[in-house]
Every structure is written in C-alpha cells, then in structure tokens.
Amino acid sequence: MVQKIAGFLILLFLLICSDGFGQRNPLSGVSSRLGGLGNMSAGGGGDSLLKRTYREDSITITFRYLDSTRLYFMDTSVNDFTKRYPIPANHLFLGNLGSATRSLTFNPFLKPGFDAGMHAFDVYKFTVEETKFYNTTRPFTELGYVIGSKTEQSISILHTQNIMPNWNFALQYRMFSAPGFFQYQNTSHNNYRFNSLYQSKDKRYSNYFVILSNQLKAGENGGVSKTIDYLNNPLYSNRFTVPVRLGGEEVGTASLFSSTVNTGNIYNNTGVYLRQMYDWGKKDSLQINDSTTIKLYYPKFRVQHTFHLNTSKYQYRDFEASFDSARLFYQDMYQLASVPDTISIGDQFRDIRNEISLIQFPDSKNQQQFLRVGAMLQNVNAQLRSVKLGFYNIILLGEYRNKTKNQKWDLEANGQLYATGFNAGDYQAHARLKRFLGKKIGNLELGFQNVNRSPSFIFDPRSSFNFTGSGGFNKENISHAYGKIEVPALQLELGGNLYLVGNYMYFSNPYTPAQHSQVFNVLKITADKKFKVGKHWNWYNHITVQQKAGDAPLNMPLVFTRQRFAFEGLFFKFMNLSTGLELRYHTPFKTDGYSPMLGQFYYQDTTTVNNLPDIAAFFHFRIRTFNAFVRMENLNAATLNPTFGFTNNNTPVPTYVAPGLLIRVGIFWGFVN
C-alpha cells in the first residue's frame, strides 16, 4: 500500500507540473433564462450565441432530472467524499464496499404497486430516476479512480456532449471491486448507462432515452465464526485468517481480478426507458442584438408517451454448502434439516409499462405550471422456482405543479391509483408546498404523503425466497407529514418528519415474513448547521433524532450524527483545499440481523451494538478540473492491547465486523475536449 501511495504522489506531481490545467474556468456556470419543461437550455440558442457568451477555452454544463424543470450545475466542492462514494453517510454496511447496506434512520419504502423487495444493494445501482440529462457547450469527460486497502478499487467514466445544440447524450460506466478484509466477502459490481435528450428544431418534439444495466455480485461469508473469540486473539490480527461461517473450510484468497462468487448474491438488472412528447403552443422570439435572435416556443398542450422495460434477476447460490461449517450455518440459521451440496434459488421478472399522459399549461409563459392526467398499463412476467406467472395493472395518474413567476411559491400535488389488476387498491397521494421567505430566512417547505401498497413480492408465498409459504398479508399503509426550513443567513437547515405506519411488513427472523398489524408512529427530526470557527476553519454538523411510539418490531438508534471539522479555502489562487477530521456516531441500539440467503435485514431484539464513533482523517483538494481525495478511515479501531494495531473493530450487524484502518486514495479528473 505504501508503494501505491508513493506512486500516486509522483503521478500527482507530474499532473500538476503538466499543462493539463490550462483551461480557464472550465466548469463555469451560467444560469439559463430559457428553461422549461421539455425545452433544452444553456446552449440551445444557436452557435452564434455560444460564441458570444462563452470563451473558447471554457465550458458550461447544466443538467436536469426526469420530471423536473430545475437546472443544476455540476458540484465542484471537495469537502464531502460521500458525493463520490456510493454508500450514504447514514447507512451501515457489512464491512466491505459492495456489501449489503441499510439506513440508520427511518426511511420506509414509499412506492405503491409491484416491487420485488430486494433492496439491500440499491445504493450500488444506476436508476432512471437519478439519471442526469446534460446540456453542455463543449464535450466533457471525467475519469475517476479510487484505490483502497486490501486492493479495493473503483473506476468511473463519464462522457457527455451535445451532438447538436438541441441533442445531448451521456455515457457512464462505474465499477467497484473489493476482495474485503475477511474471507469470502468479495464484491464486484458493474454499472452501465447511456442516456440522451433530444428536442426538434421547432421545439415541439422532445425525446428522453435511457438504457442502463446493473450487474451486482456480492460474496456472503455469514459473518465471523462464533465458536471462539477470534477478534481478540492476537494470532488472528490478520483478519483474513479469521474463520467465517460460509464459503468453505479452506482459507480464501484476496484477489483483485477474481469476480467469481461461489457463495453469495448475484443481481442483474437491465432497463430501457423512452419518453416522447409533442407540444402545441405559441411561437415567440428573443432579440439579443441586431444580429442575434433566439427562437422560442411556449407549449400550451402536450401529449406524452412513456415506455419502460425493466428486467431483473435475483439469485443466491452456494456451491460449497457441503462443507461442515456451511451445513451448520444453514441448519442453525434457517432450520434446514437437510442441506444439499449445492444451493441455488432465484426469481426473475420482466416489467413492461406504457403510459399516456395529457398535459395542459394554463399560462404559456410559465412552463412550471401545468396539469397532467394519464393512465398506465403494466405487464409483469415472472419466473419463480419452476412456475411462470403473468399479471397486469391499470394505473390512473394525476399531477398539478405551479411555481409562480415571482419564484416565491412552489406547489406540487400528484397521485397514483391502481384501478384494477394484481395490485388493485394500491395508491399514492402527495402534496408539497414551498415558500420563499426572503434571502435571510430562506425557504419553508411543508408536505404530506399517504401510500397504500401491497407487500413486496418477497412476502408472496410463490416467491423462491419465501421459505415458509406465508402469505395473505394486508396492504401496508404509511402516512408521512414533513416540514423543512432553510436559513441561508445562519447556514442552517431544520427538518421534521412524522410517519404513521399500519400493517408494517418485516422479517421476524432470518427466513420468516411477518406483519405488525398495530398502528405505530415514528418522529424524526434533523438539523444541519455550518459553523464558521475561524478564517479557514469550518465545522459541519448533522444530527438526526428519531423515536418510535408503540411496540413495533423496528430497530433504529435514537441519535445519529455526522461531524466534520475542516480547514478549508482557496490557496495558491487555484487550489481548493479541505482537510480535517470526520466523525460518525449513533447511540447504542439493537440493530437488525442479516440473512444472506434472502438478502434481507431482519428484526432481532437480543443483541445490542455499542460501537465507538467512526473516525476518519481526510485531505481533499481540487485544482481546476482535477480532484484528489486521500483518506484514513476507521482510526477508531486503533488499540494498544496486546500490541499496537487497528483491531478494535466495530460491529455494525451481529457477527459482521467493520474493517480496521482503511486508506483510500482517489482522483477524479475532468477533460474539456
């Protein structure tokens, strides 16, 4: 690892000395006056405008998300590594990048209709909802590489460019590979995504297109063996020699280039998304000067068609179940009287959705006010064990949005109703109101959501992952009221969430689905505050306090906090620096257990985790389009007993152990072509 770090520092020196940073303001942002739902902006006005607005050596990149009219600029900050790291700060995981995760704060699944129920690896997926549709004045490429202890590494590539001023595409690839600190927990994830946004020259026709693929492979070792206290035995200071409960009797090997998973979960997902829109409305023009005129188009009525194809395959397999340790694990954890030499279970789904919507704009010159009504036909085909299943849903849709011209009021109301079909009776209703109160006070946001949803398919007795055959559960109902206030003058954000939950679905042990019929509520309060401690010293403070009322089978800590104390600023006229300490801590609580065969976290009330705060030291900086991150994580694992080392590991989940000292070095470098 020392040699790798030395090589990185040499490479960094060469990069700084090279002329690779010659561009001026390569990611300068310019807000657009031409943005509208479906209209491309920030460069859509023609080549003559681009030449007048942007220097030859600069670039402007904006992007929007699907179903959003708001334009965003690329984030160039360096003080938060989680923006580059797939696992959110408020998640716990099984000790290795790429392993299963769950949120430490209460965030229930709030989508009605069909859901497979496999969410332990969601943070590693590309999705349609978080796809960024770019618009750029020049082609842009960003290359990313992060290497960590035990040959952990990740690679990312992003390229986007406008084929024409009204047509952009983006290509993205991401890979995570981590053999892990313990045996048989190797992970190998690959994500691919191509997306495009096209608008005709007359601005009447728009086309959003996304194709993506997620290939997730996560080895499962069942946690550390419980027969002896290996973690406190100095003979096992090399954690890779600690016996684990799954994966075979021979000591495994940590190989960077091995993506084979003999024991573990393999999830594959492919999605194709196409949205087409055609507008009727009013033409207009904007006179820039005597020689430049921008043609505008204000929709009055829109017809929108959306096609979405999603295929997914979830598989658990163990080719080494014949080993004694594995047999004991399956007999103890899943109460299997007879364990076969090879275990392989899985479900496959193909989900096709076609939606037709009609959209009307009451005010032609305010594209952020509209009314939408529509209907969707969903067809799902499933391969379950040796049984094939097919079903459909007819869904009614409605939405109203209005962001006033003075930008002070932002209203949104939308709903879905599953009128007939497999999930008939499911619905979702959501209303949100946001008010701008001034530059000092900021924004106040209030909202309410109610979701009535069928239990996820993993709770269906026909699922390959439902070992007990339990079924016939009632629909889960969740009401969510929330509020948030942003105070820019104080650099403060406060939020409150109240959940009312009925017919809560969960797993009562590693394999038994269950439902809590009694209604209970959860109150969650969050606060984010930046303190200016000195000229270059900043303290970033986040805290979540949450509490349930009622005897619900729900595990969560009372308090979760994340603290960052950083020395920051712009130095040498071109280096944006952030260096300091980061701390994450949650109060002791009875955490969920983890079931490898199901890929699910389950409720347990016997083991309490009382971990030390996770502490990391970091050195982050940015030089124009070059970003570097150097981190020493899990400093809290340091111990002097019996000798100095980093073996005082935290335990996020019963029998699963967090790594010791972990060093990460990463670079992300953007190129303007």
C-alpha positions in Angstrom: 0.0 0.0 0.0 2.9 2.4 0.7 4.3 1.8 -2.7 0.9 2.6 -4.3 0.6 5.8 -2.3 4.1 6.9 -3.3 3.3 6.1 -6.9 0.1 8.2 -6.6 2.1 11.2 -5.2 4.6 11.0 -8.0 1.8 10.9 -10.6 0.1 13.9 -8.9 3.3 15.9 -9.0 3.6 15.2 -12.8 0.0 16.2 -13.3 0.4 19.5 -11.5 3.5 20.3 -13.4 1.9 19.5 -16.8 -0.2 21.8 -18.9 -3.3 19.8 -18.3 -4.9 22.6 -16.3 -4.6 25.2 -19.0 -8.3 25.8 -19.4 -9.8 28.9 -17.8 -13.0 28.4 -15.7 -13.7 25.0 -17.3 -16.9 24.4 -15.3 -18.1 28.0 -15.1 -21.9 28.1 -14.5 -24.3 30.4 -16.3 -28.0 30.3 -15.3 -30.5 30.0 -18.1 -33.5 32.2 -18.8 -34.9 29.7 -21.3 -35.5 26.7 -19.1 -38.9 25.0 -19.4 -40.4 21.5 -19.0 -39.0 19.7 -22.1 -37.1 22.7 -23.5 -33.4 22.4 -23.6 -31.4 25.4 -22.4 -27.9 26.7 -21.6 -26.7 26.5 -25.1 -29.9 25.8 -27.1 -29.9 29.2 -28.7 -27.5 28.6 -31.6 -23.8 28.7 -32.3 -23.7 32.5 -32.6 -25.0 32.9 -29.1 -22.5 30.4 -27.8 -19.5 32.2 -29.3 -20.7 35.5 -27.8 -21.5 34.0 -24.4 -18.6 31.6 -23.7 -14.9 31.9 -24.2 -13.2 29.4 -26.4 -11.5 27.7 -23.5 -14.5 27.5 -21.2 -17.4 25.2 -20.8 -20.9 25.4 -19.3 -22.6 22.2 -18.2 -26.1 22.0 -16.8 -28.3 19.0 -16.2 -31.9 18.2 -15.1 -33.5 15.1 -13.7 -36.5 13.4 -15.2 -39.9 15.1 -14.3 -38.0 18.2 -13.1 -37.8 21.6 -14.7 -35.0 22.8 -12.4 -31.5 23.1 -13.8 -28.5 22.1 -11.8 -24.7 22.7 -12.2 -22.0 20.1 -11.6 -20.9 20.0 -8.0 -17.2 21.1 -7.7 -17.0 21.0 -3.9 -14.5 18.7 -2.2 -15.5 18.7 1.4 -17.8 15.7 1.3 -16.4 12.4 0.0 -19.9 10.7 0.1 -20.8 12.6 -3.0 -18.2 10.4 -4.8 -18.8 7.3 -2.7 -21.9 5.0 -3.2 -22.7 4.3 0.4 -24.5 7.2 2.1 -23.2 8.6 5.4 -26.3 7.5 7.3 -26.0 3.8 6.2 -24.4 0.9 7.9 -23.0 -2.0 5.8 -21.5 -5.4 6.3 -17.8 -4.3 6.4 -16.9 -4.3 2.7 -17.5 -1.9 -0.2 -20.3 -3.5 -2.3 -21.9 -5.5 0.6 -25.5 -5.1 1.8 -26.5 -1.8 3.4 -29.4 -0.3 5.3 -30.2 3.1 6.6 -29.7 4.0 10.2 -32.5 6.5 10.0 -36.1 5.5 9.3 -36.8 5.7 5.6 -39.7 3.4 4.6 -40.3 2.3 1.0 -43.0 4.7 -0.3 -43.9 3.3 -3.7 -47.2 1.5 -4.4 -47.6 -1.4 -6.8 -45.3 -4.2 -7.7 -41.9 -4.4 -6.0 -39.7 -7.4 -5.9 -38.5 -6.5 -2.4 -34.7 -6.8 -2.9 -33.3 -3.5 -1.7 -30.1 -4.4 0.3 -27.9 -3.4 -2.7 -29.9 -0.5 -4.1 -27.1 2.1 -3.3 -24.9 0.5 -5.9 -27.4 0.7 -8.8 -27.9 3.1 -11.6 -31.5 4.1 -11.8 -33.7 6.0 -14.3 -34.9 8.4 -11.5 -31.4 9.7 -10.7 -30.2 9.9 -14.4 -28.8 13.3 -15.3 -29.8 14.7 -18.7 -27.0 17.1 -19.6 -26.6 20.1 -21.8 -23.1 21.2 -22.5 -21.4 23.8 -24.7 -18.4 21.5 -25.3 -17.7 17.8 -24.9 -16.7 16.9 -21.4 -15.1 13.7 -19.9 -14.4 12.8 -16.3 -12.3 9.9 -15.3 -12.3 8.6 -11.7 -10.1 6.1 -9.9 -10.1 5.2 -6.2 -7.8 2.6 -4.6 -8.1 1.4 -1.1 -6.6 -1.1 1.4 -6.8 -4.8 0.6 -6.8 -3.9 -3.2 -10.2 -2.3 -3.0 -10.7 -0.2 -6.1 -13.4 1.7 -8.1 -13.3 3.1 -11.6 -15.8 5.6 -13.1 -16.1 7.2 -16.5 -18.5 9.9 -17.6 -18.6 11.4 -21.1 -21.2 13.9 -22.3 -21.5 16.1 -25.3 -24.0 17.9 -27.5 -24.3 16.3 -30.9 -26.2 19.4 -31.9 -27.4 22.4 -29.7 -30.7 20.5 -29.3 -29.3 17.0 -28.8 -27.1 15.7 -26.0 -26.0 12.3 -25.0 -24.1 10.9 -21.9 -22.3 7.7 -21.4 -21.4 6.4 -17.9 -19.6 3.4 -16.6 -18.8 2.5 -13.0 -17.1 -0.5 -11.4 -16.5 -1.5 -7.7 -14.2 -4.4 -6.8 -13.3 -5.2 -3.2 -11.9 -8.6 -2.0 -12.5 -7.5 1.6 -10.7 -7.7 4.9 -12.4 -11.0 5.8 -12.7 -14.2 3.8 -15.4 -14.8 1.1 -16.8 -11.3 1.2 -15.5 -10.3 -2.2 -17.7 -8.0 -4.3 -17.7 -7.0 -7.9 -20.3 -4.5 -9.2 -20.5 -3.1 -12.7 -22.9 -0.3 -13.9 -23.5 1.0 -17.4 -25.8 3.8 -18.6 -26.4 5.6 -21.8 -28.9 8.5 -21.9 -30.0 11.1 -24.5 -32.1 14.2 -24.6 -33.3 15.4 -28.0 -35.5 18.3 -29.0 -36.6 19.1 -32.5 -35.5 22.4 -34.0 -39.1 23.7 -33.9 -39.1 22.8 -30.2 -42.4 20.8 -30.5 -41.0 17.3 -30.1 -38.8 16.1 -27.2 -37.3 12.7 -26.5 -35.8 11.3 -23.3 -34.0 8.0 -23.7 -32.1 5.8 -21.1 -30.6 2.4 -21.3 -28.9 1.0 -18.2 -27.5 -2.2 -16.7 -26.5 -3.2 -13.2 -24.5 -6.3 -12.6 -24.0 -6.9 -8.8 -22.0 -9.7 -7.3 -21.6 -9.9 -3.5 -19.9 -12.8 -1.7 -21.6 -13.8 1.6 -19.5 -15.3 4.4 -22.3 -15.4 7.0 -20.2 -13.3 9.5 -17.4 -14.3 11.8 -17.5 -17.7 13.4 -18.9 -17.6 17.0 -17.1 -20.7 18.3 -14.1 -18.7 19.7 -13.4 -15.1 20.3 -11.2 -14.7 17.3 -11.3 -10.9 17.1 -9.5 -10.5 20.5 -6.9 -13.2 19.7 -3.5 -11.7 18.6 -3.0 -14.8 16.4 -5.8 -13.5 14.2 -4.6 -9.9 13.9 -4.6 -10.5 10.2 -8.4 -10.5 9.8 -8.3 -12.6 6.6 -7.3 -15.6 8.7 -10.4 -15.4 11.0 -12.8 -18.3 10.3 -16.2 -17.3 8.8 -19.5 -19.2 8.7 -19.8 -19.6 4.9 -17.6 -20.0 1.9 -15.7 -23.3 2.6 -13.2 -24.7 5.1 -10.1 -23.6 3.3 -8.7 -20.1 3.8 -9.8 -18.0 0.9 -7.7 -15.7 -1.2 -8.0 -12.0 -1.7 -7.7 -11.5 -5.4 -8.4 -8.2 -7.2 -9.1 -9.8 -10.5 -11.5 -12.5 -9.3 -15.2 -11.7 -9.8 -16.3 -15.2 -9.1 -18.9 -15.6 -6.3 -19.3 -19.2 -5.3 -21.3 -18.3 -2.2 -23.4 -15.1 -2.4 -25.9 -12.9 -4.1 -25.9 -12.1 -7.8 -28.4 -9.5 -9.0 -28.7 -8.4 -12.6 -30.9 -5.6 -13.8 -31.4 -4.0 -17.2 -33.7 -1.1 -18.0 -34.8 0.7 -21.2 -36.7 4.0 -20.8 -38.2 6.1 -23.6 -40.3 9.2 -23.1 -41.7 11.1 -26.2 -43.5 14.4 -26.0 -45.2 16.5 -28.7 -46.4 20.1 -28.0 -48.9 22.5 -29.4 -48.5 26.1 -28.4 -47.2 29.6 -29.3 -44.1 30.7 -31.1 -42.0 33.7 -30.0 -38.5 35.1 -30.2 -36.0 36.8 -28.1 -33.9 39.6 -29.6 -30.4 39.6 -28.2 -28.9 42.2 -30.5 -29.2 43.4 -34.1 -27.7 40.2 -35.4 -28.8 37.5 -32.9 -32.4 36.3 -32.4 -33.4 33.3 -30.4 -36.5 31.4 -31.4 -38.7 30.4 -28.5 -41.7 28.1 -28.2 -44.3 28.1 -25.4 -46.3 24.9 -25.1 -50.0 25.1 -24.4 -50.9 21.4 -24.7 -48.8 18.3 -24.7 -49.2 14.6 -25.4 -46.7 12.4 -23.7 -45.9 8.7 -24.1 -43.6 6.8 -21.8 -42.3 3.3 -22.3 -40.3 1.5 -19.6 -38.9 -2.0 -19.8 -37.2 -3.4 -16.8 -35.8 -7.0 -16.4 -34.3 -8.2 -13.2 -32.9 -11.4 -11.9 -32.1 -12.1 -8.2 -30.1 -15.2 -7.3 -28.5 -16.7 -4.2 -26.1 -19.6 -4.7 -23.7 -21.6 -2.6 -21.5 -24.1 -4.4 -19.8 -25.0 -1.2 -22.7 -25.8 1.1 -21.3 -29.3 1.6 -18.6 -28.0 4.0 -19.3 -28.7 7.7 -19.3 -25.0 8.7 -21.8 -24.1 5.9 -24.1 -27.0 6.8 -24.1 -25.9 10.5 -24.9 -22.4 9.4 -27.9 -23.3 7.3 -29.2 -25.7 9.9 -28.8 -23.1 12.7 -30.0 -20.0 10.8 -32.7 -21.5 8.5 -33.7 -24.6 10.4 -32.9 -26.8 7.5 -33.0 -30.5 8.4 -31.2 -31.5 5.2 -28.7 -29.3 3.4 -27.9 -30.1 -0.2 -24.4 -30.0 -1.6 -25.3 -27.0 -3.8 -27.9 -24.3 -3.1 -29.3 -22.1 -5.9 -32.5 -20.1 -5.6 -33.8 -17.1 -7.6 -36.6 -15.2 -9.1 -36.7 -13.4 -12.5 -39.1 -10.5 -13.5 -39.8 -8.6 -16.7 -41.8 -5.5 -16.2 -43.2 -3.5 -19.1 -45.0 -0.2 -18.6 -46.8 2.0 -21.2 -48.1 5.4 -20.1 -50.1 8.0 -22.0 -50.5 11.5 -20.4 -52.1 14.7 -21.4 -50.6 17.9 -20.1 -52.0 21.4 -20.2 -50.2 24.6 -19.4 -52.6 27.3 -18.2 -50.0 30.1 -18.6 -48.0 29.6 -21.8 -45.1 31.7 -20.4 -44.9 29.8 -17.2 -43.8 26.3 -18.1 -43.5 25.4 -14.4 -47.3 25.5 -14.0 -49.2 22.5 -15.6 -51.9 19.9 -15.1 -51.3 16.3 -16.1 -53.7 13.4 -16.3 -52.8 10.0 -17.6 -53.1 6.2 -17.5 -50.6 3.4 -17.5 -50.7 -0.3 -18.4 -48.2 -2.5 -16.6 -47.5 -6.1 -17.6 -45.2 -8.3 -15.4 -43.9 -11.8 -16.2 -42.2 -13.7 -13.5 -40.2 -17.0 -13.4 -40.5 -18.4 -9.9 -38.9 -21.7 -9.0 -40.4 -23.8 -11.7 -43.5 -21.7 -12.0 -44.2 -18.9 -14.5 -46.6 -16.1 -13.5 -48.1 -13.2 -15.5 -50.2 -10.3 -14.3 -51.1 -6.8 -15.2 -52.1 -3.4 -13.6 -54.0 -0.4 -14.9 -52.9 2.7 -13.1 -54.5 6.2 -13.2 -52.2 9.2 -12.8 -52.7 12.8 -12.0 -50.4 15.8 -11.2 -50.5 19.5 -10.7 -47.5 21.8 -10.4 -47.2 25.5 -10.1 -44.0 27.5 -9.4 -45.1 31.1 -9.6 -43.4 33.6 -11.9 -42.1 35.6 -8.9 -40.4 32.3 -7.7 -41.9 32.6 -4.2 -44.5 29.8 -4.3 -43.9 26.3 -5.4 -46.8 23.9 -5.2 -46.9 20.2 -6.2 -49.7 17.6 -5.9 -49.7 14.2 -7.5 -51.3 10.8 -7.2 -51.5 7.3 -8.5 -54.3 4.8 -8.2 -54.1 1.1 -9.1 -57.6 0.8 -10.5 -57.5 -2.9 -11.4 -55.1 -5.7 -11.7 -52.6 -7.6 -9.4 -52.1 -4.6 -7.1 -55.7 -3.2 -7.3 -56.3 -0.8 -4.4 -52.8 0.5 -4.1 -52.4 4.2 -4.3 -50.1 7.1 -3.6 -51.1 10.7 -2.8 -48.5 13.5 -2.3 -48.8 17.3 -1.8 -46.0 19.7 -1.2 -45.9 23.5 -0.7 -42.7 25.5 -0.7 -42.5 29.3 0.1 -39.5 31.6 -0.4 -39.4 33.9 2.7 -36.5 36.1 1.7 -32.8 35.9 1.3 -32.1 35.8 5.1 -34.9 33.4 6.1 -34.7 31.2 3.0 -37.4 28.6 2.2 -40.1 26.9 4.1 -41.4 23.6 2.8 -44.4 21.6 4.0 -45.7 18.3 2.7 -47.9 15.3 3.2 -47.9 11.8 1.6 -50.0 8.8 2.0 -49.2 5.4 0.5 -51.3 2.2 0.4 -49.2 -0.6 -1.0 -49.2 -4.3 -1.4 -46.4 -6.2 0.4 -43.3 -6.6 -1.7 -43.3 -9.9 -3.7 -40.7 -11.5 -1.5 -43.6 -11.8 1.1 -45.7 -13.7 -1.5 -45.7 -17.5 -0.9 -44.9 -18.1 -4.6 -41.5 -16.3 -4.3 -38.4 -18.5 -4.2 -37.2 -16.5 -1.2 -40.3 -17.2 0.9 -39.3 -20.4 2.7 -42.3 -20.7 5.0 -45.0 -20.2 2.4 -46.6 -17.5 4.5 -48.9 -15.1 2.6 -52.2 -13.4 2.6 -50.8 -10.2 4.2 -52.8 -7.0 4.3 -51.8 -3.8 2.5 -49.2 -1.7 4.2 -50.3 1.9 4.8 -47.9 4.8 5.6 -48.7 8.4 6.1 -45.9 10.9 6.1 -46.1 14.5 7.1 -42.9 16.6 6.8 -41.6 20.1 7.0 -38.2 21.8 6.3 -36.9 25.3 6.7 -33.6 26.6 5.2 -32.0 29.7 6.7 -29.1 30.7 4.4 -28.0 33.6 6.7 -27.4 31.1 9.5 -26.3 28.3 7.2 -28.9 26.2 9.0 -31.4 23.6 7.8 -34.0 22.1 10.1 -36.4 19.2 9.2 -39.1 17.3 10.8 -40.8 14.0 9.7 -43.8 12.2 11.3 -44.7 8.7 10.0 -47.9 6.8 10.8 -47.5 3.2 9.9 -50.0 0.4 9.7 -49.6 -3.3 8.7 -45.8 -2.9 8.8 -44.0 -5.7 6.9 -40.8 -7.2 8.2 -38.9 -10.4 8.8 -39.1 -11.7 12.3 -36.1 -14.0 11.9 -33.7 -14.9 9.0 -36.4 -16.5 7.0 -39.9 -15.8 8.3 -42.0 -13.0 6.9 -44.4 -11.2 9.3 -46.7 -8.3 9.6 -47.3 -5.9 12.6 -51.0 -5.1 12.4 -51.0 -2.4 15.1 -50.5 1.2 14.0 -47.4 3.0 15.3 -45.7 6.3 14.6 -42.1 7.5 14.2 -40.9 11.0 14.8 -37.7 12.1 13.1 -36.0 15.5 13.5 -32.9 16.5 11.5 -30.6 19.5 11.7 -27.7 20.6 9.5 -25.6 23.6 10.6 -22.3 25.0 9.3 -20.3 26.8 12.0 -17.6 29.3 11.0 -14.9 28.7 13.6 -12.1 30.7 12.0 -11.0 32.3 8.8 -10.4 28.9 7.2 -11.9 26.6 9.9 -15.4 25.2 9.4 -17.5 22.8 11.4 -20.2 20.9 9.6 -22.8 19.5 12.0 -25.5 17.0 11.1 -27.8 15.3 13.7 -30.8 13.1 13.4 -33.0 12.3 16.4 -35.7 9.7 16.0 -38.2 7.9 18.2 -40.9 5.3 17.7 -44.2 5.3 19.7 -45.7 1.9 20.1 -44.5 -1.7 20.3 -43.3 -2.0 16.8 -40.6 -4.5 15.5 -38.4 -1.7 14.4 -34.7 -1.2 15.2 -33.1 2.2 14.9 -30.8 4.4 17.0 -32.2 7.3 19.0 -29.4 9.6 17.7 -27.3 9.6 14.6 -24.7 12.3 14.0 -22.1 13.2 11.5 -19.4 15.8 12.3 -16.8 17.3 10.0 -14.1 19.7 11.2 -12.2 21.0 8.3 -9.5 23.5 7.3 -10.7 24.9 4.0 -10.1 27.6 1.5 -8.7 28.7 -1.8 -4.9 28.6 -1.8 -2.2 29.5 -4.3 -5.1 31.1 -6.4 -6.0 27.8 -7.9 -6.2 25.0 -5.2 -9.5 24.5 -3.4 -8.5 22.6 -0.2 -10.5 20.8 2.5 -8.6 18.8 5.2 -9.6 17.7 8.7 -11.4 15.0 10.7 -14.8 13.3 10.1 -16.8 11.5 12.8 -19.9 9.4 12.5 -21.7 8.1 15.6 -25.0 6.5 16.6 -26.3 5.7 20.1 -26.4 2.0 21.2 -29.4 0.1 19.8 -30.5 -3.4 18.9 -29.5 -3.5 15.3 -31.1 -5.8 12.7 -29.5 -9.1 11.8 -28.7 -10.0 8.2 -30.0 -13.1 6.2 -27.6 -13.9 3.4 -29.9 -16.3 1.5 -32.7 -13.7 1.4 -30.5 -10.6 1.1 -32.6 -9.1 3.8 -32.1 -7.4 7.2 -34.4 -9.0 9.8 -35.6 -7.9 13.2 -33.8 -9.2 16.3 -34.0 -8.0 19.9 -31.3 -9.8 21.8 -28.0 -8.2 20.6 -27.2 -4.5 21.2 -24.4 -2.8 19.3 -22.4 -0.2 21.2 -19.8 1.0 18.8 -17.1 3.6 19.1 -17.5 6.6 16.7 -16.2 6.0 13.2 -13.3 8.5 12.8 -11.6 9.4 9.5 -8.8 11.9 8.6 -9.1 13.4 5.2 -7.1 15.6 2.7 -9.2 16.7 -0.2 -8.3 19.2 -2.9 -9.3 20.4 -6.3 -7.1 22.1 -8.9 -9.3 23.3 -11.7 -10.8 20.1 -13.1 -8.5 17.8 -11.1 -9.9 16.4 -7.8 -7.9 14.3 -5.3 -9.1 12.5 -2.1 -6.8 11.0 0.5 -8.4 9.4 3.5 -7.5 7.4 6.5 -10.7 5.7 7.8 -11.6 3.7 10.9 -8.9 5.4 13.1 -11.2 4.4 16.0 -10.0 0.8 15.5 -6.6 1.6 17.0 -5.6 -0.4 20.1 -2.5 -1.0 22.3 -3.7 -4.3 23.7 -1.7 -6.6 23.3 0.3 -4.6 20.7 -0.4 -1.5 18.7 -2.7 -2.2 15.8 -6.1 -1.5 14.3 -8.0 -4.5 15.5 -10.6 -2.9 17.8 -13.2 -3.3 15.1 -16.8 -2.0 15.3 -19.7 -4.4 14.7 -22.4 -2.9 12.6 -24.5 -6.1 12.4 -24.3 -9.2 14.7 -21.4 -11.4 13.7 -20.4 -8.9 10.9 -17.3 -6.8 11.6 -16.2 -3.5 10.2 -12.6 -3.1 8.7 -9.6 -1.8 10.7 -7.5 1.0 9.3 -8.6 1.7 5.7 -6.6 4.1 3.4 -8.2 5.4 0.3 -6.6 7.5 -2.4 -8.8 8.7 -5.3 -8.6 11.1 -8.3 -11.3 12.5 -10.5 -10.1 14.4 -13.5 -12.3 16.3 -15.9 -11.3 17.0 -19.5 -12.8 19.6 -21.9 -12.5 18.5 -25.5 
